[in-house]
């Protein structure tokens, strides 16, 4: 079994970290909702519209 050495040698994958954050946001929204989240609500939580605007501009 290999163990990562202590001392900050771990590599951060910023894409993976962003995906984990979005999943967390979605889990929080789903747990707070009284009903199933609509597709529009999911898009809002995942900031889909913001990303599309950023890609356009």
mmCIF file of the N, C-alpha and C atoms, coordinates in Angstrom:
data_MODEL
# 
_entry.id   MODEL 
# 
loop_
_atom_site.group_PDB 
_atom_site.id 
_atom_site.type_symbol 
_atom_site.label_atom_id 
_atom_site.label_alt_id 
_atom_site.label_comp_id 
_atom_site.label_asym_id 
_atom_site.label_entity_id 
_atom_site.label_seq_id 
_atom_site.pdbx_PDB_ins_code 
_atom_site.Cartn_x 
_atom_site.Cartn_y 
_atom_site.Cartn_z 
_atom_site.occupancy 
_atom_site.B_iso_or_equiv 
_atom_site.pdbx_formal_charge 
_atom_site.auth_seq_id 
_atom_site.auth_comp_id 
_atom_site.auth_asym_id 
_atom_site.auth_atom_id 
_atom_site.pdbx_PDB_model_num 
ATOM 1   N N  . UNK A 1 1  ? 0.847   -1.174 0.000   1.00 0.00 ? 1  UNK A N  1 
ATOM 2   C CA . UNK A 1 1  ? 0.000   0.000  0.000   1.00 0.00 ? 1  UNK A CA 1 
ATOM 3   C C  . UNK A 1 1  ? 0.892   1.236  0.000   1.00 0.00 ? 1  UNK A C  1 
ATOM 4   N N  . UNK A 1 2  ? 0.602   2.150  -0.914  1.00 0.00 ? 2  UNK A N  1 
ATOM 5   C CA . UNK A 1 2  ? 1.361   3.405  -0.982  1.00 0.00 ? 2  UNK A CA 1 
ATOM 6   C C  . UNK A 1 2  ? 0.559   4.512  -0.324  1.00 0.00 ? 2  UNK A C  1 
ATOM 7   N N  . UNK A 1 3  ? 1.248   5.341  0.411   1.00 0.00 ? 3  UNK A N  1 
ATOM 8   C CA . UNK A 1 3  ? 0.623   6.473  1.090   1.00 0.00 ? 3  UNK A CA 1 
ATOM 9   C C  . UNK A 1 3  ? 1.311   7.736  0.597   1.00 0.00 ? 3  UNK A C  1 
ATOM 10  N N  . UNK A 1 4  ? 0.516   8.765  0.306   1.00 0.00 ? 4  UNK A N  1 
ATOM 11  C CA . UNK A 1 4  ? 1.081   10.038 -0.143  1.00 0.00 ? 4  UNK A CA 1 
ATOM 12  C C  . UNK A 1 4  ? 1.928   10.637 0.965   1.00 0.00 ? 4  UNK A C  1 
ATOM 13  N N  . UNK A 1 5  ? 3.093   11.130 0.611   1.00 0.00 ? 5  UNK A N  1 
ATOM 14  C CA . UNK A 1 5  ? 3.955   11.725 1.628   1.00 0.00 ? 5  UNK A CA 1 
ATOM 15  C C  . UNK A 1 5  ? 3.354   13.009 2.184   1.00 0.00 ? 5  UNK A C  1 
ATOM 16  N N  . UNK A 1 6  ? 3.674   13.288 3.431   1.00 0.00 ? 6  UNK A N  1 
ATOM 17  C CA . UNK A 1 6  ? 3.209   14.506 4.090   1.00 0.00 ? 6  UNK A CA 1 
ATOM 18  C C  . UNK A 1 6  ? 4.072   15.664 3.608   1.00 0.00 ? 6  UNK A C  1 
ATOM 19  N N  . UNK A 1 7  ? 3.437   16.814 3.400   1.00 0.00 ? 7  UNK A N  1 
ATOM 20  C CA . UNK A 1 7  ? 4.238   17.977 3.045   1.00 0.00 ? 7  UNK A CA 1 
ATOM 21  C C  . UNK A 1 7  ? 3.762   18.714 1.816   1.00 0.00 ? 7  UNK A C  1 
ATOM 22  N N  . UNK A 1 8  ? 2.505   18.562 1.447   1.00 0.00 ? 8  UNK A N  1 
ATOM 23  C CA . UNK A 1 8  ? 1.954   19.359 0.354   1.00 0.00 ? 8  UNK A CA 1 
ATOM 24  C C  . UNK A 1 8  ? 2.366   18.930 -1.031  1.00 0.00 ? 8  UNK A C  1 
ATOM 25  N N  . UNK A 1 9  ? 2.596   17.677 -1.253  1.00 0.00 ? 9  UNK A N  1 
ATOM 26  C CA . UNK A 1 9  ? 2.976   17.218 -2.590  1.00 0.00 ? 9  UNK A CA 1 
ATOM 27  C C  . UNK A 1 9  ? 1.768   16.800 -3.424  1.00 0.00 ? 9  UNK A C  1 
ATOM 28  N N  . UNK A 1 10 ? 0.570   16.885 -2.848  1.00 0.00 ? 10 UNK A N  1 
ATOM 29  C CA . UNK A 1 10 ? -0.639  16.495 -3.570  1.00 0.00 ? 10 UNK A CA 1 
ATOM 30  C C  . UNK A 1 10 ? -0.916  17.494 -4.693  1.00 0.00 ? 10 UNK A C  1 
ATOM 31  N N  . UNK A 1 11 ? -1.373  16.983 -5.803  1.00 0.00 ? 11 UNK A N  1 
ATOM 32  C CA . UNK A 1 11 ? -1.728  17.817 -6.946  1.00 0.00 ? 11 UNK A CA 1 
ATOM 33  C C  . UNK A 1 11 ? -3.220  18.111 -6.868  1.00 0.00 ? 11 UNK A C  1 
ATOM 34  N N  . UNK A 1 12 ? -3.580  19.367 -7.069  1.00 0.00 ? 12 UNK A N  1 
ATOM 35  C CA . UNK A 1 12 ? -4.995  19.736 -7.047  1.00 0.00 ? 12 UNK A CA 1 
ATOM 36  C C  . UNK A 1 12 ? -5.540  19.741 -8.461  1.00 0.00 ? 12 UNK A C  1 
ATOM 37  N N  . UNK A 1 13 ? -6.642  19.086 -8.642  1.00 0.00 ? 13 UNK A N  1 
ATOM 38  C CA . UNK A 1 13 ? -7.345  19.085 -9.915  1.00 0.00 ? 13 UNK A CA 1 
ATOM 39  C C  . UNK A 1 13 ? -8.489  20.082 -9.782  1.00 0.00 ? 13 UNK A C  1 
ATOM 40  N N  . UNK A 1 14 ? -8.309  21.274 -10.344 1.00 0.00 ? 14 UNK A N  1 
ATOM 41  C CA . UNK A 1 14 ? -9.283  22.348 -10.159 1.00 0.00 ? 14 UNK A CA 1 
ATOM 42  C C  . UNK A 1 14 ? -10.633 22.019 -10.780 1.00 0.00 ? 14 UNK A C  1 
ATOM 43  N N  . UNK A 1 15 ? -10.643 21.282 -11.868 1.00 0.00 ? 15 UNK A N  1 
ATOM 44  C CA . UNK A 1 15 ? -11.912 20.884 -12.485 1.00 0.00 ? 15 UNK A CA 1 
ATOM 45  C C  . UNK A 1 15 ? -12.660 19.938 -11.557 1.00 0.00 ? 15 UNK A C  1 
ATOM 46  N N  . UNK A 1 16 ? -11.951 18.965 -11.010 1.00 0.00 ? 16 UNK A N  1 
ATOM 47  C CA . UNK A 1 16 ? -12.590 18.017 -10.094 1.00 0.00 ? 16 UNK A CA 1 
ATOM 48  C C  . UNK A 1 16 ? -13.104 18.727 -8.847  1.00 0.00 ? 16 UNK A C  1 
ATOM 49  N N  . UNK A 1 17 ? -12.332 19.658 -8.321  1.00 0.00 ? 17 UNK A N  1 
ATOM 50  C CA . UNK A 1 17 ? -12.775 20.405 -7.145  1.00 0.00 ? 17 UNK A CA 1 
ATOM 51  C C  . UNK A 1 17 ? -14.028 21.225 -7.445  1.00 0.00 ? 17 UNK A C  1 
ATOM 52  N N  . UNK A 1 18 ? -14.095 21.833 -8.626  1.00 0.00 ? 18 UNK A N  1 
ATOM 53  C CA . UNK A 1 18 ? -15.279 22.604 -9.017  1.00 0.00 ? 18 UNK A CA 1 
ATOM 54  C C  . UNK A 1 18 ? -16.492 21.687 -9.152  1.00 0.00 ? 18 UNK A C  1 
ATOM 55  N N  . UNK A 1 19 ? -16.299 20.510 -9.723  1.00 0.00 ? 19 UNK A N  1 
ATOM 56  C CA . UNK A 1 19 ? -17.402 19.550 -9.865  1.00 0.00 ? 19 UNK A CA 1 
ATOM 57  C C  . UNK A 1 19 ? -17.897 19.086 -8.499  1.00 0.00 ? 19 UNK A C  1 
ATOM 58  N N  . UNK A 1 20 ? -16.985 18.849 -7.577  1.00 0.00 ? 20 UNK A N  1 
ATOM 59  C CA . UNK A 1 20 ? -17.370 18.431 -6.234  1.00 0.00 ? 20 UNK A CA 1 
ATOM 60  C C  . UNK A 1 20 ? -18.174 19.533 -5.554  1.00 0.00 ? 20 UNK A C  1 
ATOM 61  N N  . UNK A 1 21 ? -17.753 20.790 -5.731  1.00 0.00 ? 21 UNK A N  1 
ATOM 62  C CA . UNK A 1 21 ? -18.487 21.909 -5.143  1.00 0.00 ? 21 UNK A CA 1 
ATOM 63  C C  . UNK A 1 21 ? -19.899 22.004 -5.718  1.00 0.00 ? 21 UNK A C  1 
ATOM 64  N N  . UNK A 1 22 ? -20.029 21.846 -7.028  1.00 0.00 ? 22 UNK A N  1 
ATOM 65  C CA . UNK A 1 22 ? -21.356 21.900 -7.652  1.00 0.00 ? 22 UNK A CA 1 
ATOM 66  C C  . UNK A 1 22 ? -22.235 20.753 -7.176  1.00 0.00 ? 22 UNK A C  1 
ATOM 67  N N  . UNK A 1 23 ? -21.666 19.573 -7.036  1.00 0.00 ? 23 UNK A N  1 
ATOM 68  C CA . UNK A 1 23 ? -22.433 18.431 -6.520  1.00 0.00 ? 23 UNK A CA 1 
ATOM 69  C C  . UNK A 1 23 ? -22.915 18.708 -5.098  1.00 0.00 ? 23 UNK A C  1 
ATOM 70  N N  . UNK A 1 24 ? -22.051 19.291 -4.299  1.00 0.00 ? 24 UNK A N  1 
ATOM 71  C CA . UNK A 1 24 ? -22.437 19.658 -2.939  1.00 0.00 ? 24 UNK A CA 1 
ATOM 72  C C  . UNK A 1 24 ? -23.572 20.658 -2.930  1.00 0.00 ? 24 UNK A C  1 
ATOM 73  N N  . UNK A 1 25 ? -23.489 21.665 -3.799  1.00 0.00 ? 25 UNK A N  1 
ATOM 74  C CA . UNK A 1 25 ? -24.563 22.660 -3.907  1.00 0.00 ? 25 UNK A CA 1 
ATOM 75  C C  . UNK A 1 25 ? -25.880 21.998 -4.298  1.00 0.00 ? 25 UNK A C  1 
ATOM 76  N N  . UNK A 1 26 ? -25.803 21.059 -5.213  1.00 0.00 ? 26 UNK A N  1 
ATOM 77  C CA . UNK A 1 26 ? -27.004 20.363 -5.677  1.00 0.00 ? 26 UNK A CA 1 
ATOM 78  C C  . UNK A 1 26 ? -27.597 19.488 -4.572  1.00 0.00 ? 26 UNK A C  1 
ATOM 79  N N  . UNK A 1 27 ? -26.754 18.821 -3.817  1.00 0.00 ? 27 UNK A N  1 
ATOM 80  C CA . UNK A 1 27 ? -27.224 17.995 -2.704  1.00 0.00 ? 27 UNK A CA 1 
ATOM 81  C C  . UNK A 1 27 ? -27.904 18.849 -1.649  1.00 0.00 ? 27 UNK A C  1 
ATOM 82  N N  . UNK A 1 28 ? -27.326 20.003 -1.341  1.00 0.00 ? 28 UNK A N  1 
ATOM 83  C CA . UNK A 1 28 ? -27.924 20.911 -0.355  1.00 0.00 ? 28 UNK A CA 1 
ATOM 84  C C  . UNK A 1 28 ? -29.282 21.400 -0.839  1.00 0.00 ? 28 UNK A C  1 
ATOM 85  N N  . UNK A 1 29 ? -29.370 21.806 -2.104  1.00 0.00 ? 29 UNK A N  1 
ATOM 86  C CA . UNK A 1 29 ? -30.642 22.292 -2.654  1.00 0.00 ? 29 UNK A CA 1 
ATOM 87  C C  . UNK A 1 29 ? -31.690 21.187 -2.644  1.00 0.00 ? 29 UNK A C  1 
ATOM 88  N N  . UNK A 1 30 ? -31.299 19.978 -3.003  1.00 0.00 ? 30 UNK A N  1 
ATOM 89  C CA . UNK A 1 30 ? -32.244 18.864 -3.043  1.00 0.00 ? 30 UNK A CA 1 
ATOM 90  C C  . UNK A 1 30 ? -32.732 18.511 -1.640  1.00 0.00 ? 30 UNK A C  1 
ATOM 91  N N  . UNK A 1 31 ? -31.849 18.567 -0.674  1.00 0.00 ? 31 UNK A N  1 
ATOM 92  C CA . UNK A 1 31 ? -32.253 18.213 0.689   1.00 0.00 ? 31 UNK A CA 1 
ATOM 93  C C  . UNK A 1 31 ? -33.144 19.285 1.304   1.00 0.00 ? 31 UNK A C  1 
ATOM 94  N N  . UNK A 1 32 ? -33.024 20.531 0.850   1.00 0.00 ? 32 UNK A N  1 
ATOM 95  C CA . UNK A 1 32 ? -33.846 21.614 1.385   1.00 0.00 ? 32 UNK A CA 1 
ATOM 96  C C  . UNK A 1 32 ? -35.207 21.722 0.689   1.00 0.00 ? 32 UNK A C  1 
ATOM 97  N N  . UNK A 1 33 ? -35.333 21.094 -0.476  1.00 0.00 ? 33 UNK A N  1 
ATOM 98  C CA . UNK A 1 33 ? -36.571 21.206 -1.256  1.00 0.00 ? 33 UNK A CA 1 
ATOM 99  C C  . UNK A 1 33 ? -37.651 20.291 -0.694  1.00 0.00 ? 33 UNK A C  1 
ATOM 100 N N  . UNK A 1 34 ? -38.881 20.742 -0.803  1.00 0.00 ? 34 UNK A N  1 
ATOM 101 C CA . UNK A 1 34 ? -40.003 19.924 -0.357  1.00 0.00 ? 34 UNK A CA 1 
ATOM 102 C C  . UNK A 1 34 ? -40.390 18.893 -1.404  1.00 0.00 ? 34 UNK A C  1 
ATOM 103 N N  . UNK A 1 35 ? -40.125 19.207 -2.656  1.00 0.00 ? 35 UNK A N  1 
ATOM 104 C CA . UNK A 1 35 ? -40.439 18.314 -3.768  1.00 0.00 ? 35 UNK A CA 1 
ATOM 105 C C  . UNK A 1 35 ? -39.187 18.109 -4.598  1.00 0.00 ? 35 UNK A C  1 
ATOM 106 N N  . UNK A 1 36 ? -39.311 17.286 -5.628  1.00 0.00 ? 36 UNK A N  1 
ATOM 107 C CA . UNK A 1 36 ? -38.188 17.082 -6.533  1.00 0.00 ? 36 UNK A CA 1 
ATOM 108 C C  . UNK A 1 36 ? -37.825 18.402 -7.194  1.00 0.00 ? 36 UNK A C  1 
ATOM 109 N N  . UNK A 1 37 ? -36.555 18.614 -7.424  1.00 0.00 ? 37 UNK A N  1 
ATOM 110 C CA . UNK A 1 37 ? -36.122 19.837 -8.087  1.00 0.00 ? 37 UNK A CA 1 
ATOM 111 C C  . UNK A 1 37 ? -36.497 19.773 -9.564  1.00 0.00 ? 37 UNK A C  1 
ATOM 112 N N  . UNK A 1 38 ? -36.991 20.883 -10.073 1.00 0.00 ? 38 UNK A N  1 
ATOM 113 C CA . UNK A 1 38 ? -37.294 20.970 -11.500 1.00 0.00 ? 38 UNK A CA 1 
ATOM 114 C C  . UNK A 1 38 ? -35.983 21.130 -12.267 1.00 0.00 ? 38 UNK A C  1 
ATOM 115 N N  . UNK A 1 39 ? -36.036 20.901 -13.548 1.00 0.00 ? 39 UNK A N  1 
ATOM 116 C CA . UNK A 1 39 ? -34.839 21.087 -14.371 1.00 0.00 ? 39 UNK A CA 1 
ATOM 117 C C  . UNK A 1 39 ? -34.345 22.525 -14.296 1.00 0.00 ? 39 UNK A C  1 
ATOM 118 N N  . UNK A 1 40 ? -35.279 23.471 -14.230 1.00 0.00 ? 40 UNK A N  1 
ATOM 119 C CA . UNK A 1 40 ? -34.901 24.872 -14.114 1.00 0.00 ? 40 UNK A CA 1 
ATOM 120 C C  . UNK A 1 40 ? -34.197 25.148 -12.791 1.00 0.00 ? 40 UNK A C  1 
ATOM 121 N N  . UNK A 1 41 ? -34.679 24.534 -11.720 1.00 0.00 ? 41 UNK A N  1 
ATOM 122 C CA . UNK A 1 41 ? -34.037 24.707 -10.417 1.00 0.00 ? 41 UNK A CA 1 
ATOM 123 C C  . UNK A 1 41 ? -32.632 24.115 -10.409 1.00 0.00 ? 41 UNK A C  1 
ATOM 124 N N  . UNK A 1 42 ? -32.483 22.967 -11.025 1.00 0.00 ? 42 UNK A N  1 
ATOM 125 C CA . UNK A 1 42 ? -31.167 22.330 -11.108 1.00 0.00 ? 42 UNK A CA 1 
ATOM 126 C C  . UNK A 1 42 ? -30.215 23.219 -11.891 1.00 0.00 ? 42 UNK A C  1 
ATOM 127 N N  . UNK A 1 43 ? -30.677 23.742 -13.028 1.00 0.00 ? 43 UNK A N  1 
ATOM 128 C CA . UNK A 1 43 ? -29.842 24.641 -13.821 1.00 0.00 ? 43 UNK A CA 1 
ATOM 129 C C  . UNK A 1 43 ? -29.435 25.874 -13.020 1.00 0.00 ? 43 UNK A C  1 
ATOM 130 N N  . UNK A 1 44 ? -30.364 26.381 -12.201 1.00 0.00 ? 44 UNK A N  1 
ATOM 131 C CA . UNK A 1 44 ? -30.061 27.556 -11.383 1.00 0.00 ? 44 UNK A CA 1 
ATOM 132 C C  . UNK A 1 44 ? -28.988 27.230 -10.346 1.00 0.00 ? 44 UNK A C  1 
ATOM 133 N N  . UNK A 1 45 ? -29.133 26.095 -9.668  1.00 0.00 ? 45 UNK A N  1 
ATOM 134 C CA . UNK A 1 45 ? -28.149 25.684 -8.664  1.00 0.00 ? 45 UNK A CA 1 
ATOM 135 C C  . UNK A 1 45 ? -26.776 25.492 -9.304  1.00 0.00 ? 45 UNK A C  1 
ATOM 136 N N  . UNK A 1 46 ? -26.753 24.895 -10.497 1.00 0.00 ? 46 UNK A N  1 
ATOM 137 C CA . UNK A 1 46 ? -25.495 24.617 -11.175 1.00 0.00 ? 46 UNK A CA 1 
ATOM 138 C C  . UNK A 1 46 ? -24.973 25.812 -11.962 1.00 0.00 ? 46 UNK A C  1 
ATOM 139 N N  . UNK A 1 47 ? -25.713 26.912 -11.914 1.00 0.00 ? 47 UNK A N  1 
ATOM 140 C CA . UNK A 1 47 ? -25.315 28.166 -12.572 1.00 0.00 ? 47 UNK A CA 1 
ATOM 141 C C  . UNK A 1 47 ? -25.085 27.982 -14.080 1.00 0.00 ? 47 UNK A C  1 
ATOM 142 N N  . UNK A 1 48 ? -25.996 27.249 -14.712 1.00 0.00 ? 48 UNK A N  1 
ATOM 143 C CA . UNK A 1 48 ? -25.875 26.962 -16.138 1.00 0.00 ? 48 UNK A CA 1 
ATOM 144 C C  . UNK A 1 48 ? -25.979 28.235 -16.964 1.00 0.00 ? 48 UNK A C  1 
ATOM 145 N N  . UNK A 1 49 ? -26.937 29.104 -16.644 1.00 0.00 ? 49 UNK A N  1 
ATOM 146 C CA . UNK A 1 49 ? -27.122 30.336 -17.405 1.00 0.00 ? 49 UNK A CA 1 
ATOM 147 C C  . UNK A 1 49 ? -25.898 31.230 -17.310 1.00 0.00 ? 49 UNK A C  1 
ATOM 148 N N  . UNK A 1 50 ? -25.299 31.313 -16.119 1.00 0.00 ? 50 UNK A N  1 
ATOM 149 C CA . UNK A 1 50 ? -24.099 32.133 -15.943 1.00 0.00 ? 50 UNK A CA 1 
ATOM 150 C C  . UNK A 1 50 ? -22.957 31.616 -16.813 1.00 0.00 ? 50 UNK A C  1 
ATOM 151 N N  . UNK A 1 51 ? -22.811 30.317 -16.873 1.00 0.00 ? 51 UNK A N  1 
ATOM 152 C CA . UNK A 1 51 ? -21.732 29.721 -17.666 1.00 0.00 ? 51 UNK A CA 1 
ATOM 153 C C  . UNK A 1 51 ? -21.963 29.972 -19.161 1.00 0.00 ? 51 UNK A C  1 
ATOM 154 N N  . UNK A 1 52 ? -23.204 29.863 -19.602 1.00 0.00 ? 52 UNK A N  1 
ATOM 155 C CA . UNK A 1 52 ? -23.506 30.127 -21.014 1.00 0.00 ? 52 UNK A CA 1 
ATOM 156 C C  . UNK A 1 52 ? -23.224 31.568 -21.376 1.00 0.00 ? 52 UNK A C  1 
ATOM 157 N N  . UNK A 1 53 ? -23.583 32.495 -20.497 1.00 0.00 ? 53 UNK A N  1 
ATOM 158 C CA . UNK A 1 53 ? -23.299 33.914 -20.746 1.00 0.00 ? 53 UNK A CA 1 
ATOM 159 C C  . UNK A 1 53 ? -21.804 34.178 -20.801 1.00 0.00 ? 53 UNK A C  1 
ATOM 160 N N  . UNK A 1 54 ? -21.075 33.535 -19.924 1.00 0.00 ? 54 UNK A N  1 
ATOM 161 C CA . UNK A 1 54 ? -19.625 33.717 -19.908 1.00 0.00 ? 54 UNK A CA 1 
ATOM 162 C C  . UNK A 1 54 ? -18.988 33.176 -21.190 1.00 0.00 ? 54 UNK A C  1 
ATOM 163 N N  . UNK A 1 55 ? -19.514 32.052 -21.707 1.00 0.00 ? 55 UNK A N  1 
ATOM 164 C CA . UNK A 1 55 ? -18.992 31.478 -22.941 1.00 0.00 ? 55 UNK A CA 1 
ATOM 165 C C  . UNK A 1 55 ? -19.297 32.379 -24.134 1.00 0.00 ? 55 UNK A C  1 
ATOM 166 N N  . UNK A 1 56 ? -20.441 33.054 -24.113 1.00 0.00 ? 56 UNK A N  1 
ATOM 167 C CA . UNK A 1 56 ? -20.825 33.938 -25.214 1.00 0.00 ? 56 UNK A CA 1 
ATOM 168 C C  . UNK A 1 56 ? -19.990 35.211 -25.211 1.00 0.00 ? 56 UNK A C  1 
ATOM 169 N N  . UNK A 1 57 ? -19.743 35.728 -24.008 1.00 0.00 ? 57 UNK A N  1 
ATOM 170 C CA . UNK A 1 57 ? -19.076 37.023 -23.902 1.00 0.00 ? 57 UNK A CA 1 
ATOM 171 C C  . UNK A 1 57 ? -17.632 36.887 -23.768 1.00 0.00 ? 57 UNK A C  1 
# 
